[in-house]
């Protein structure tokens, strides 16, 4: 079954209300075996496309993953990118900023990790944390050492959205293509996954009381995400709202979006010039002796 990735894309003019976006859709697979076959096909195609991206060496691809706890970011990255050559791909997880990072502007720590041309970069959380968790927890903002006039600016978030959009425009103009995924999880499914983490000793390390405290701010996070998605989804750097209650379906959607984006890039393998072809013929003669 063909996945139309456009149905999950936030258009630039959209006002996002997450209650209107499903957390579960009809599966694109018929069985577990069918899912594994589809994902394997996607992974193989993605591997081929990555090789072309690396050889063409004119574009970079940045994948950004954002979600609430237990939405499946880690699993999606692990499964979807399983066939990618690690020499051409890097994953960065951004957690609490360090003392050094707090001495710089809020985009500094992530721009240092942007992928070079020919490579895929994956941000597991990103600079978007600065308009999401920081907005829900204003005490974090007050601890960033910012000037008072910024802290009291009633248009602070609008300014940060503009900084982000301008950064992404700059990156696009210089060959970096950006895809942003919001894994849209329901509160009931999060509860089920939290309970599963408690019941599985191997997953206890993933869970703490802080996760429950964050769950208590569900409505605040929802509002922060709605404002963020509305303000920062653009034609050149779109957000995709991925229904995340079904992990397998979410992985198929994510991999299809990546394949579609890579397919839109005008790439080709470099063709040897006349001098290089002559050199190759000479090398062949030497090898055949």
N, C-alpha and C positions, 0 to 999 in steps of 0.2 A: 504494500500500500504506500503510495507516494505521500510524503509529508509536505504540506504547503507551509513553509516556514513563515510566510507573510502574515498568517493569522495570529501569530504570537508577537508580532512586531508592533511597538508603540510608534505611531506616526508623529511627526514633528508637531502637528497641530492638535494632537489629542490632549484632553484633560483626563488624567488617569484617576479612576475610582476602582480600587482593587476588588471591591465586592462584585464588580461587573466582569472581572477576569476570573475564569475558572481555575481551581486548584487541581482539578482532575478532568480529563477528556477521554473520549472513547479510545482505547488502546490502538496503536498502529500495528500491533503484533497480535497473532492469533493464539500463541502458546509460548511457553518459556523457550522451547527449542526454536521457534520462529523468531523470537526476540534475539536470541544469541546469534542466529544466522544473519539477521538484519544488521545488528551492531557490528558483527565481523566484517560485513560488506562495507559498512561506513568506515570502519577503522582502516581497512585495506585501501579504500579510495583516498582517505585522509593522508595515509602514508605516502601514496603516490603524489598527491598534491603538495605535501610538504617538501618532497624531493624537488619538485618543479620550482617551488618558492625559493628554495635554497640555491638552486642552479641559476635561476633568473636573476636573483640578487638585486632586485629593484624595490621590492616591497617588504614591509614587516607586518606581522599580524599580532594584535594585542587582544587577548580575551580577558574580560573582567567578569568575575563571579561575585554576586552579592546575594545575601539571603539571611533570614533569621536562623537561629540554632536548629540543627537537625534536618535542614532542608535538603541535604545531600550534595553539597558543593564538592567535598573531598572525593566522594564516590564517583560523581560525574566526571571530574578531572581524571581520576585514575582509570576509569573504564573507557571513556571517549578517546583519551590521548594515549592509550596503551600501545598503539602501533607506531607512534611518532618516534623518530630518531632523537635520542636525548642530546645529541651534539647540536641540534638545531632548535632546541626548545628549552625554556627555563620557566620554572614555577616559583613564584614568590608569595608567601603568606604574610600579610601585614597585620601585626597585632598592636599592642600598646606602644606608642612612639617612645624612642629612647631619649635621653637627655640631650644628646647631640641633635637629633631630629627636631626636637621642640625649639631649638634655637634658629630654625629656618622657617620659611613659609610652608603652608600646609601641603603644597604639592611637591616639595623638594625630595622627600624620601622615596616617593614612587617614580619620579622622573629619572632618578638615578638607575632604575631597574628596567627601563623601557627596552624592548627588543631591538636589536640591530637589524639592518636590512637582510633579508633572506631567512630570518628567524621568526619563531612563534614565541611570544611571551604570555604567560598566564598569571594574572593577579587573583589570588584567593583572598578576597576583600581588597580594598584599594583606597585611592584618594576619596572615594565616595563615603568612606567612614566619617569624613570630616563634615558631611552634611546629613549624616544619618545618626550614628551613635552619639556624636558630639551634640547634635541638636536635641536628642532625647535626654542627654546628660549634660546640661549647661555647666556643671561643675568642672567638667573636663576642659571646656573652653576657657574657663577662668584660670586654669592651671597651665595654660600654654604661653604665658608671658607676653600676651599681646597688649598693645597700647589701649588705654582706657577708651579712646574715641572709637575704637573698633568694637570693643565689648558692649558699648552702649548704642551702637548703630542699629536702628530698627530695620535696616535693609541688609544686614550682615549676610543672611543666607542667599539673598538675590545676588549679592556681590560674589559670593563663593560659586554659585551656579554659573555666573558669567565667566569667572576665571576658568572653571572646568571646561565649559563649552569652547572658550577661546583656545585653551590648550589642545583640545581634541581637533579643532579646525586646523591649528598649526601642524599637528602631527599628520593629519590627513594630507595636507598640502605638501608634506615632505615624504610621503610614501608609506606611512603607517596606517593600516586599516584596523578599525576598532569595532569589536562586537561586545555588547554588554548584556549579561544574563542576570535577571532577577528570578531566583527559584521561588515560586509562589506556593507556599505551604499553608494548609489549613491549620487552625488551632487544635482541632481534634486529632489530626494526624501527627502534629508535633507531640501532643500528649502521649499518643500511642508509642512513638519512637523513644520518648524519654523513659517510659516504663520499660521498654525493651532494653534500654541501656542499663537500667538498674538490675534487670533480671539476668543480664549476660555479664559475668565477671570480667571477661576480656574487654568489655566496653565501659566498665565503671569509671575508668580514668577520663572518659569524655564528658562526665556529668558532675555538676556541683550545685550547691545552693544558689550560686550566682545565676545559673541558667533559669531557675525558677523565678528569681527576682526580675530578670529580664522579661520573662514570659508575662509577668504582671503588668508590663508596659506595652502590651500587645497593641493597644489602640494608638499609643503615641508613635510606635514604630510604623504602624500602618500609615498614619498621617505623614510622617517624615518621608516614607518611600513614595507615597502618592505625589507629594510636592516635588521630590527629586526626579522621579521619572517624567513628570510633566515638563519640568524645566530643562532637562538635559538630554532628552531623546531627540536626536537630529537625524536628518537624512544620511549624513556621512558617518555618524556614530550612534546607531540606534540601540535602544533597549529592547530586549525580548523578554516578555513575561512568560516564563515556562511553568506550566502546571506541574507541581513537584510532589503531589501526593502519591503518584505512581513513579517510583525511581527509574524503572526500566523505560517507561515511556518518555520521561524527562531526558534520559541519555540519548534516545533516538532523535528527539527534537533538537537537542543541542548539537549533536553531530551533523544533522542535516543543515542547520543554520550555518555551521562552519564550512561545510562543503559548498553550500550555495555562495557564500561570500568569496571563498577561494576561486570558485568557478567564474565569478564576475571579474576577476583580475585578468588583465591581458598579459599572460605570461607565456614564455616559450623557452625551450632549452637553447643555450647559446650555440650558434653555428660556427664551426671553425672557418677562419678566413683562408685565402688561397695559400698563404705561407704556412699556416698550421696544418692544412691538409697535406701539403708537400712533405712536411716534417713527419706526419703520421705514416705516410707511405714509406718513407725511409726507415722508420722504426719497424714497420711491419717486415720489410725485407731483412733487417737484421735479426728479428725474432724467428723468421722462417728458415734462416740458415742453421 
